[in-house]
Amino acid sequence: MRMRRIYIAGPFRAKTAWGVEQNVRRAEESGMAVFQLGHSAFIPHANTRFFDGTLTDQFWLDATAAWLPISDAVLLVRGWADSEGTLGEIRLARELGVPVFTSVEAMEEYLRVTDA
């Protein structure tokens, strides 16, 4: 199986710094699952975790979404349905024809079938 680029999408913002950290850790856990399957994970949460207040939220949403056109799939992190930013990432991924998955297992099966 060839290495694929998987975009990790899920909630980032929270009411507290601890809440943000929990969101980042969940995204990292999903990213690690992708790495363990032999693929490359892009985890926007980890790239920007300490950048709060440096630029606008919209800038960060746009900057991370720039990775979607070169992604082979999107893997959603728990809590995605309540995240406005993630819902926007899902819309963009679908417009681009990038498949979106709610579980590592479903993503893995899709990648296996498309490699065959």
Secondary structure, 3 states (H helix, E strand, C coil): CCCCEEEEECCCCCCCHHHHHHHHHHHHHHHHHHHHCCCEEECHHHHHCCCCCCCCHHHHHHHHHCCHHHCCEEEECCCHHHCHHHHHHHHHHHHHCCCEECCHHHHHHHHHHHHC
